[in-house]
């Protein structure tokens, strides 16, 4: 009975993977975590001092020159953004007022919007690892062992608003990812705790 227990223990240990090894299992663990923290999004640029923030208000004159008005109007159709006509004080020594349009996030829009000082965005899906295609043998670069990993992923949990006529071309790759997984690659670094996307 003791011999059987010992042998079983050895079998279990033999099946364990060292976190420092370069293999699919370890790389899958790293990429699963990385992809889970990297949703699929598209950016929206908002002009003016409140760039990339909501709410944003345009005067009627400024609205005529806003390059992203088309995008904002499409987001209104999806239910992500709302608009209302407002009265603005004219910023001139003559005073007076003028009409403008105020854009703001709806409750649904707040759920998908990610504010960023560089480029705010709406996120519409989660990346899920499909497979590790191949990886290079670890090589030392700058004193650190690295491996280039090629992989593919699919996009899940795509909301209905991302499938409307205007946006479906933007998210076409994500929508088709179950039939045609999206290919990508990354560099993984060997640290004292195992493989990581951070050096």
N, C-alpha and C positions, 0 to 999 in steps of 0.2 A: 504493500500500500504506500509506504514512504517513497519507494522508487518511482511509482507512478506519479506522485505529487511533484517530485523533483523534476521529472521529465516534462510534465505539463508546464511547470514554471519556466523551464528552459525554452519551450516552444513559444510561450507568450513573450518572453524577452527577445527571442529571435525575430518576432514579428514587429517589434517596436522600431520606430524610425528616429534616428538621431536628428535633432533640429538643425544641426550643422551640416547635414548631408545635402548635396545638390540632387534632389529627386522630385518627381512630379507631386508626390504627396505634400512635401514641404512647400513647394511653390504654389500649389493649389490653396493651401492654408493662408499663405500671405496674400494671394490675389483675391481670394474670397473676402477677406477683411478689407482690402483696399477698394475693391469694386463696390462693396456695401456702403462705403463712405463717399462715393463719387457718383451721384445721380446724373442722369442725362438731362441736359438743360439747353435752352437757347437764350441768348442775351437780348436785352432791349435797352437802347440808348435814349435817355431823356435829356433834352437840351436845357440849358440855363443853369442858374446857381444851384438848383436842387438836382443836379445831374444824378441819374440812377436812383432817385428816391421818389416815393409817392407820399402825399399828393403833389401834383405839379399843375401849375396854372399857366395857360398861354393867353395873351391878349389876342384879339381877332387878327391884328396885323402880324404878330409873331407866329400865329398858327399857320398862316399862309406860307411861311418859310421853314416850318418845322419838317425836317426830312423823315421823321418817324411817325408822322400823323397817321399814315396808312396802317402802320403796325398797331398803334393805339386803338384805332377804330376796329381793327380785326379782333383785338383782345376784348373789346366791348362785346362783340358778337359771341365770343366764347364764354362770356360771363365772368372773366377774370378782372375786368376793369369797368368802372362806371364813369359817366361824365355828366356834368351839369353846367349850365350857363350861369356865369357870375358877373357881377359888376365890379370893375377895377378902377381905382383912382389913377388918373393919368399922372405920370411922373414928369411933369413939366412945370415951368413957372406960371403957366396959364391955368393949371389945375384942371378941374372937370373930371369926367369919368368915361369909361369905355367898357364894352362888353368883352368877355373872355370865356374860356372853357377850362373847367377844373376837372382833372382826371385823378381818380383814386382807386385803390384796390377794393374789390368786393370781399366779402367774407371768404368766398371760395378762392379768390386771388391771393389772399394772405397765406393760404395753406400751401401754395405752390411757389410763392415769390421768395427769392433769396436776395437780400440787399447787399451790395458790394460797392465800395467806393470807386472801383475801377470799372466794373461792368455788372450791373444787376441782371438777374435772369429769372425765368420761369422754368422750373424743373418738372419733368413729365414722365419719368420712368426710372426704374432701378436696374442697374447692371448685375447680371448673374453669370458667373463663369460657366462657359460651355466645355472647354477643354484646353489643356496645355498642348500646343502643337509641336513645339520643339524648344530646346534651350541649349545654350553653348556650355561647354565644359568651363568650370570656374577658372578665371585667369586673374592674376594680380595686376591691378592698375592703381598707381599712386599709393601703394601700400595696403590696398583693400582688395579682397577677392570679390569679383563681380561675375554675374551670369546674365546674358541677354535672353529673355524669355518671350517667345511668341505664343500668343493664346487667342482664343475667340470667346465672345460673350453674347448673350441675348439680353433683350430689354423686356422687363416685365412691369406689370401694374401701370400700363399706359392709360390715362384717364380719357373719357369720351371727348372732352373739349379739345384734346390734341389731335383728334382725327377729323376735324372739320375740313372743308374744302381748301381753305387758305393755308392751314398749318400742316396738312397731311404730306405735302411735298417736302416740308422742312424736316419732318420726323419719319420720312419714308424708310430710311435705313433701319430705324428702330422698329417700325411696324413690321418690317419683313425679316427681322432678326431670327425668328424661330425657324424659318425656312433657310435663311442665309445668315448664319451667325457672323457678327462683326469681328473682323480680325484687328489685332493691335499687338504691340510689343512694349516691353518695359525692361529696365535694368534693375536687377536685385543685388543687394549688397550683403555680404556675410558679416554679421556683427557678433559680439560675444553672447548674444541671446538667440542667434539663428539668423535666418534670411529676412531681409527687410527691404522695402522700397525707399527707405530713408538711409542716407549715408551717415 
